[in-house]
Amino acid sequence: MSWLRIKMDGARTAFHPGEVLAGVVDWQLDAPAKPGDVVELRLVWFTEGRGTPDAARVGIARFESPGEVDHRAFRFQLPEGPYSFEGELITLAWALEAVG
């Protein structure tokens, strides 16, 4: 991928459990997509710090037949947990990751 950008509705970066996280993802690919290619936007949480790292994929938005230059809307209903936190030994954070 040449570039990919995720834009949140309202430019928000903090959300409460149960809220809707929505926006648009746009990209420019290095070459035209082949049949069967997809771009995925994943909602994930992960831990960092001491101990064994943990992670989970909570939601996936699949964009079938992506154009070489394209944009698509996404929407995730956020779960009730786990909550984000930053502690002395461990941090739990949420992220959107794109895979093409």
Steps between C-alpha positions, in 0.01 A plus 500: 500500500631843414296665774194453715318750721232448766275798573263488796163675489535819703877444537437326834768287664322395822184292530283343768397132501197441281553809285529489122843552347457609138697667227659455161811314392666599174804367321716490192632158404834437327318322216144411402341240727475142375174303511439388857715775658355675803595777739410428862458749779525329838394621842738345753611530861845403625711500812856626546739484791620224727369152457362328195352735240136441417281622214158444349329598178157641586369604158587488133383718213584327171520710186463268201633590155701802614575760238856612443393835647194452719315597814246308710291577805522285812300464820568296814275464804748502787471221758454555873861403569774456569573855610817677393744571782863586563647339811845462648542147366264476206307715253189399308431706187263494204594558136381489143734316266474472125625209294504495123 
